[in-house]
Amino acid sequence: MLGRLIGVVRPGDSPSTPTVTYTYSNTCTQGSTTPCLEMDTATTFTSGGTPTTMKQWYDGWGNLVETQTPGPNGKTIVTYTVYDALGRATTKSLPYAITTPTGYASPDLTQARSVTAYDGLGRSLGSVTYSNANTIVLSTSLTYLVALGVPTLSGESTNPYEQTASFDAYNHQQITYTDALGRTRYTQYFSGTASPYSVIRTVGNTYDILGDTTQVQTSDHTGVPQATYTATFDALKRLTGFNDADLGSCSNTPLPPGCSKGGARGDPEPSVATDTGARHGVLPYRRCAHRDAFEGATTVSVTSPRLRLRATDGL
């Protein structure tokens, strides 16, 4: 009546003994703050076997707050999530075992868990992971700033970026530079554990109008490029070629007439894809493609003395 999924029948099972069943329970009462929306998922892993039930509880906003799964020695494995008034996950537990409860179990804040803080814009300010009630085993922090330029890169001195600085538990720093479209343009890595930090390397990304990454360039601490990767894409966002500082280059020549008819199934003159390896020289590959009339997929076969490859893309 509510359109909710109540069961799944897989081969070997039947509607009377489904593989998976879903049971929903609403025990909410006016003024209650305890999670009261429960969904039980019973899964049978062998035909005719005993089902294993996972129990999940949700709050009034539809947020998953607790999951209980069967554990060894008659125990139950619990994971929970605590949300703030704005619906942001502030505390997430690692799985821990308890004596099997009769229903929802209140979060045990002495168990291993991670705690996250947010700023007024909903951005994470970092997280702290505890192994018990008070012992911190991992800590990260984030700060945000909008400023001009990227240190060590003279060509970026007047471009504005949002800078996100992250610090690990040892106070190692990393800064990412994000443009107005939300794309990560640069990432800088630093040495040192306190200010002033020193840039070790900078990794820059360049994108085309469709958002494909067309270049990744790694520069040293002075901003001099040390390694570059470039790529080309067609209008359907498919990779058509690349040039890598370590792997070499690869590009595809256009298919000759008639290739789509015979293609990998016997065309005597398939097109050639050339792979120029940095360590292996130029390797000529035979390449041809055909369109599958039923699946709508393009299948490419590549054959060389060293390599035989058959791949299908998602189109």
N, C-alpha and C positions, 0 to 999 in steps of 0.2 A: 504493500500500500504506500510505503514511503520511498519505494524504488531502491532500497538498500540491498546490496548483495548478501545472500544468505547461504550460498553454497557453490562449490565447484566440483564437478565430476570429471575425473581424468580416466583414460583408458584402463580397464580392469576393475573399475568401481561402477556403482550404479546410483541412480537418484535416491534410492532408499538407504544406501550406505555411501554417501559422497566422500570425496577425498578431503575436502576442506569445508567446514561449516562455520558460519559467523552468527553469533548470538549477541543481541543488543539489550542493554538494561539501563533504565533511567530511574534512579531512586532519589532524584532531586526534590527538595522541599523548600518552601519559601524561606529566605533568610539564611539558608545553609551555605557554608563556604567550603565544605569538604567536597572534593571531586566526586561526582555522582553519576557520570555518564560512562558506562563500562561496555567494552566490546571484547568478547572472548572468541579467539580463533582456534578451532580444534582441527588439527592436521593429522591425517593417517599416512604414515610413510610406507607401509606395506599393505597390500590389498587384504582387507578383512582384519587388519591389526588394530591395536588399541590406540586411539587418538591421543596426541599430545596437545595440551591446551595452553595457549599464551593469553594472558589477561592484560588489558590496557585500559587506563582511565584517562578521561579528558575533562578539561574545565569547561565553563560556560561559553568560552570563546572558541572552543574547538581545539585548544592546544593539548598535545599529548603531555601528561604530567607524570605518568608512571607506567612501567611495563614489568610484568611478572612472568617468568618462564620457569618450567620445572628444572631443578638442579639435581646433582648427585646426592645420595644419602638422604633422600626425602626432603632436601632443602629447596628453597625457592630463590631464584636469582632475580634481584631487583635493580632497576635503573630508574632514576627520577629526574625531572627537570622542574626548576622553580622559576616563575616569571614575575616581572615587576608589574606595576600598574599600567604600563604602556604595552604589555604583551611581549616584552623582550626577555629572552632566556638569560637569567642571571646566574643560576647555579645548575650544573649538570653533574650527576654522579657517575663514577665508574661502577661497573656491575659488582654487587656484593651479595652474599648469601645470608638468608634469614630463615627462621623456622616458618614453615608454610602458614601464612595468615588466612583468615576467613574472608578477607576482602581487601580494601585499600589499606596500605601500610603508610603511615606518615613518614616523610623523609628523615633519614638518619644523618644529621649534619656532622657526625663524627667520622663518617666513612670517607674514603677517597673521593674527591670531587674537584671540579674546576669552577671558579667564580669569575664572572666577567662584569666589568663596569662600562657605562656608556656616557657620552656627552649629550648636550641638549639637542643635537642633530641626529641622535641615534647611532652615532659611530662608536665603535669599540675603542675603549681607552686602554685595553689590555686585559689580561687574565692571570689568575693565580691558581695553581694546582696544589691541592693538599693531599697528603698521604693518610692523614687521620684528622683529628679535630683541629690541630694547630700547626702541624709540621708542613712547611712549604717546600715542595720539591721542584717546582718550575714556576717562573714568573716572567711575564712579558708585558711591556707597556708601549703605548702608541701616542704620538703627538701629531697634530695637524697644523699646517701653516701654508698660506698662499704667498708666494714670493716670485721674483724674477730670476731666471737663469738656472743653470746647473753648474756647480763648481767644477773647474778644470776644463770645461767645454766652452771655448770663447764664442762659438757660433750660437750659443743658446743664452747669451747674457741678457737679452731683452724679452724673452718669451716667458709668460707667466705659467706657473704650474702649482698644483696643490702638492705640497710635500708631506709625506707620511713617514715619520721617523719611528722605527720600532727598535726596542731594546730587549735583549734576552736577560736571563737571570744573572749573567756575568757582565752585564752592561755593554755588550757588544752592539754596535749601532749599524742599522741598515736604513737607507732612505729611498723611497719610491717617489717618482715624479709623474703625476697624472694630469692629462690635458683636460680641456673643457668638455670633451666628449666622453670622459671617464676611462680613457685608454691609458695604460701604463706606458709612458714614453721612455723613461730611464729608471734604472735601479743602480744605486751606488752602494758599494761595500767599503767598510772602514776598518782600520786597525786602531787598537787602543781600547781602554775601558773607561775613559773619562775625557771630558773636553780639555784641550782641543783634539778631535779625532783627525785621522789622516786617511784620505781616499786611497783605496787599494786598486779598485777597478770600477769601471762604469759600463753597464750593459744598456744599449739603446735599441729601441724598437721603432720601425717605420711601418706605416699601414697604408693600404690603398683605400679608395673611397668606399669599398664594401666591407672594410674592416679586416681584410686579410693581412697577415704579417709578411711584408715584402722584404724586410731587411732586419737582421739582428747583428749589431756591431759591438764588439768588446774592446774597450780602450783601457790603457794602463793609467797609472796615477797622475800622469801629466796630460792625459786626454788624447794621446796618440793611439790610433786604431791598431790593434794587434791581431784581430781575427774578425772575419766578416762572413755572414751568410745572407744570400739573396734568393728570392723566390719569385716566380711568376704564376699567375692564376688566370683562368678563363672567366667568362661572364657568369658561369655557374659555380664559381668559387672552387673549382677543381685545380689542384696543383698541376702545372704544365711544365715546370722546369725549376731547377735550383742550382746554385753555385755555392759550395761550402769550402771553407778554408782547409778543412781536414779531409772531407769525403770526396771532394772534386765536384764536377758538374754533371748534370743530366738534363736533356731536353728532348722533346718529341717533334719530329717533322710531320707535316700534314699527311693524312692518309691519301694514297693514290686512288684514282677512279677504280671502282669495282671492288675495293677492299672490303666495303661493308657487305658485299654479297658473298664473297668467299671467305675472306678474313682468316681467322684462326682455324677455319675448317678446310683450308686448302688453297687459298689464294697464292698463285705462284710468285707474285710481286708485292709482298707486304712492305709497309713503310719501315724505315729504320729509326730506332731510338739510339742515340749515341750517349754512352756513359763515359765521361772523361774522369778517371780516377786519379787522385793525387799520388797514389802509390802504384797503380797498375796500368797507367797509360790509357789509351783510347780503346774501349771495348765495343765493337759493333753488335747490336742486338737486332734480331728480327722481331718486328712488332706489327700486330694487326688487330682490328677491333670489329665486332659485329653487334648488332642490336637484337636482343632476344625479344621476339614478338609477344611472348606471354608474360615475362617478368619485367620487361622494360628496363633491363640492366645492360650496361655496357661491359663486355668481357674482353680482357686484354691478355694475350699470350705473348711471352717474351722468351726467346730461345737463344742461347749462346753456348760456346764450348764449356763455359764455366757455370752457367746459370740457366735454370729452367723455371719459369714463374708463370703462374696463372692467377689472376686477381680479378675481382668484380667490384665496381664501385657502387654507390648507393643510388645511382640514377638509372 
